Amino acid sequence: MDKAFIKGLRLIEELAHSDQPRGITDLANTLELTKSNVHRLLATLISQGYVRQVPPQSHYALTTRIWELGSHVIRRMDLTQIARPAMIRLAEQTGETVHLSVLDGSDVVYLDKIESAHHIRAHTSVGSRAPAYTVATGKAMLAQMPDDYIDRFEGRMERYTDTTRTSIAELREDIRLTREQGHAIVPEGEWREGIAACACAILNRTGDLAGAIGMSGPDSRIKRKQLKEIAPMVVDAARTISTALGYAPCG
């Protein structure tokens, strides 16, 4: 185990349980560490934005950074619970695999999944990642982001299948179509061969991106016609989840 890392975690926990800022000597005595050790740990935590010095510059307290990280975790847990009924309904309507995803930088992370009853189906796992520019839930979420968010993919768009988008221009066109349609489709697998998918973004109370719900299955079974028929169901599922999160569209 990394002893320095563990000491840092103990220091964070001690500050989190403190009702007021703490001094180095006080912290050193409580944690049974040397003052120089505590000073180094605090300096590192300050540099990373987790701790701040409190006037007269001899006491220390946590910033809201820990709270922000915890809030992300809580929101994801809430999203999973709230989205479940709509996911079940969409899975029953389509008979295909249904995913719940969130955007994490350049990737999507799969939070939840309902497996198709078909023997041939889309294979993914909860907790796994996929490049956002290659999958329907990723495109649906990217369409909710500012235009310059797409710039992060410049020079990083690897080809995974024959249909993978490998240029920013192609990706921007997909995003344009997604915004125009209100949902994203991937008729032929761009991340994994032979997978067709449709997805729609989920918005939270403030109208910001919360995640995306998507349906996927083999493109041998799900043709463009089927995707067109399924799209309203996916959009309705996303709207149901967004409403449950408190989103109320203007007008």
C-alpha positions in Angstrom: 0.0 0.0 0.0 1.1 3.6 -0.6 1.6 4.9 2.9 1.8 8.6 1.8 -1.5 8.2 0.0 -3.2 6.7 3.0 -1.8 9.5 5.2 -3.3 12.0 2.8 -6.7 10.3 3.0 -6.6 10.2 6.8 -5.9 13.9 6.7 -8.8 14.6 4.4 -11.1 12.6 6.6 -9.9 14.5 9.7 -10.5 17.8 8.1 -13.9 16.7 6.9 -15.0 15.8 10.4 -13.8 19.0 11.9 -16.2 21.8 12.7 -13.6 24.5 12.2 -10.2 24.9 10.5 -7.3 23.0 12.0 -3.6 23.9 12.7 -0.6 21.8 11.7 0.4 21.0 15.3 -3.2 20.0 16.1 -3.5 17.7 13.1 0.0 16.2 13.6 -1.0 15.3 17.2 -4.3 13.8 16.2 -3.0 11.8 13.3 0.2 10.9 15.1 2.3 12.3 12.3 5.3 14.7 12.3 4.5 18.4 11.6 6.7 18.3 8.6 4.8 15.4 7.2 1.5 17.1 7.7 2.8 20.3 6.2 3.9 18.4 3.0 0.6 16.6 2.8 -1.3 19.9 3.2 0.9 21.6 0.5 0.0 18.8 -1.9 -3.7 19.0 -1.2 -3.6 22.8 -1.6 -1.9 22.5 -5.0 -4.6 20.1 -6.1 -7.5 22.3 -4.9 -8.7 20.1 -2.0 -7.5 22.2 0.9 -7.3 26.0 1.5 -5.5 28.1 4.1 -7.7 30.1 6.4 -6.5 33.5 7.8 -4.3 34.1 9.6 -2.7 31.5 7.3 -2.0 29.1 10.1 -5.1 26.9 9.9 -6.5 24.7 7.1 -9.9 23.6 5.9 -11.2 21.5 3.0 -12.5 23.3 -0.1 -15.8 22.3 -1.8 -13.8 20.0 -4.1 -14.7 16.9 -2.1 -18.3 17.9 -2.0 -18.3 18.3 -5.8 -16.9 14.8 -6.3 -19.3 13.3 -3.9 -22.2 15.1 -5.6 -21.2 13.6 -9.0 -21.4 10.1 -7.4 -24.8 10.8 -5.7 -26.2 12.2 -8.9 -25.2 9.0 -10.8 -26.7 6.8 -8.1 -30.0 8.9 -8.3 -30.0 8.7 -12.1 -29.7 5.0 -12.1 -32.6 4.5 -9.7 -34.8 7.1 -11.4 -34.1 5.7 -14.9 -34.8 2.1 -14.1 -38.6 2.1 -14.8 -38.2 3.8 -18.1 -35.3 1.5 -19.1 -37.5 -1.6 -18.3 -40.4 -0.2 -20.4 -38.1 0.6 -23.3 -36.6 -2.9 -23.1 -40.1 -4.4 -23.2 -41.2 -2.2 -26.1 -38.1 -3.0 -28.3 -37.0 -6.4 -27.1 -33.4 -5.1 -27.4 -30.6 -4.2 -25.0 -31.0 -0.9 -23.2 -28.2 1.2 -21.8 -27.9 4.1 -19.4 -24.7 6.1 -19.9 -23.0 9.3 -18.7 -20.3 11.3 -20.4 -16.9 11.3 -18.7 -14.5 13.5 -20.7 -14.1 11.8 -24.1 -15.8 8.5 -23.1 -19.2 7.2 -22.2 -19.4 5.1 -19.0 -22.2 2.6 -18.8 -24.1 3.0 -15.5 -26.8 0.4 -16.0 -28.0 -2.1 -18.6 -31.0 -4.3 -19.3 -30.0 -7.2 -21.5 -32.0 -8.3 -24.5 -33.6 -11.7 -24.3 -32.4 -12.5 -27.8 -29.5 -14.9 -28.1 -27.7 -12.5 -30.5 -27.4 -9.1 -28.8 -25.1 -6.2 -28.1 -22.4 -7.1 -25.6 -21.3 -4.5 -23.1 -20.9 -4.4 -19.3 -21.9 -1.9 -16.6 -18.9 0.2 -15.6 -17.2 -0.2 -19.0 -16.3 2.6 -21.3 -16.5 3.4 -25.0 -15.2 6.4 -27.0 -18.1 8.9 -27.1 -17.7 9.6 -30.8 -18.4 6.0 -31.7 -21.6 5.1 -29.9 -25.2 6.4 -30.0 -25.4 7.5 -26.3 -22.1 9.3 -26.8 -23.3 11.2 -29.8 -26.6 12.1 -28.1 -24.6 13.5 -25.1 -22.0 15.3 -27.3 -24.9 17.1 -29.1 -25.8 18.7 -25.7 -22.3 20.1 -25.2 -20.8 23.3 -26.6 -19.4 23.1 -30.1 -15.8 23.5 -28.9 -16.2 20.4 -26.7 -15.8 18.4 -29.9 -12.2 19.8 -30.4 -10.9 17.4 -27.7 -11.2 14.6 -30.3 -8.9 16.2 -32.8 -6.1 13.8 -33.6 -7.5 11.1 -31.3 -10.2 9.5 -33.4 -9.1 5.9 -33.9 -10.8 3.6 -36.4 -12.5 0.6 -34.8 -14.7 -0.6 -37.7 -15.2 0.3 -41.3 -17.8 2.9 -40.4 -16.0 4.6 -37.5 -15.9 8.4 -37.9 -12.2 9.4 -38.0 -12.4 13.2 -38.7 -13.8 16.1 -36.8 -15.8 17.1 -39.8 -17.6 13.8 -39.9 -18.3 13.9 -36.2 -19.7 17.5 -36.4 -22.1 16.3 -39.1 -23.3 13.5 -36.9 -23.8 16.0 -34.0 -25.6 18.4 -36.4 -28.0 15.6 -37.4 -28.5 14.5 -33.8 -29.5 18.0 -32.8 -31.8 18.3 -35.7 -33.5 15.0 -35.1 -33.5 15.1 -31.3 -31.8 11.7 -31.0 -28.7 9.9 -32.2 -28.5 6.9 -34.4 -25.7 4.5 -35.4 -27.0 2.3 -38.1 -23.8 0.3 -38.4 -21.4 -0.4 -35.6 -18.7 2.3 -35.2 -17.3 0.9 -31.9 -18.2 -2.8 -32.4 -18.9 -4.5 -35.7 -22.6 -5.3 -36.4 -24.3 -3.1 -33.8 -27.1 -0.7 -34.6 -28.2 1.8 -31.9 -30.4 4.8 -31.1 -30.1 7.1 -28.1 -31.4 10.3 -26.6 -29.9 12.6 -24.0 -31.3 13.0 -20.5 -31.4 16.5 -19.0 -31.5 17.4 -15.3 -33.5 20.1 -13.4 -31.4 22.9 -14.7 -31.5 21.7 -18.3 -27.9 20.4 -18.2 -26.8 17.0 -19.4 -27.4 14.2 -17.0 -26.8 11.2 -19.2 -28.3 9.3 -22.1 -30.5 6.3 -22.6 -30.0 4.1 -25.6 -31.2 0.9 -27.3 -28.8 -1.3 -29.3 -28.8 -4.7 -31.1 -27.4 -6.5 -34.1 -27.7 -4.5 -37.4 -28.7 -7.8 -39.0 -32.0 -7.5 -37.0 -32.3 -3.7 -36.6 -32.3 -1.9 -40.0 -32.7 1.8 -40.6 -36.5 1.3 -40.8 -36.6 -0.3 -37.4 -34.4 2.5 -36.0 -36.8 5.1 -37.3 -39.7 3.2 -35.6 -37.8 2.8 -32.3 -36.5 6.4 -32.1 -39.8 7.9 -30.7 -39.7 5.2 -27.9 -36.2 6.1 -27.0 -37.0 9.8 -27.0 -40.0 9.2 -24.8 -37.9 7.2 -22.3 -35.4 10.0 -22.1 -38.1 12.6 -21.7 -39.7 10.5 -18.9 -36.4 10.3 -17.0 -35.6 14.0 -17.6 -39.0 14.9 -16.1 -38.4 12.7 -13.1 -35.1 14.5 -12.6 -37.0 17.8 -12.5 -36.5 19.0 -16.1 -39.3 21.2 -17.4 -38.8 22.5 -21.0 -39.6 26.1 -21.6 -42.8 26.7 -23.5 
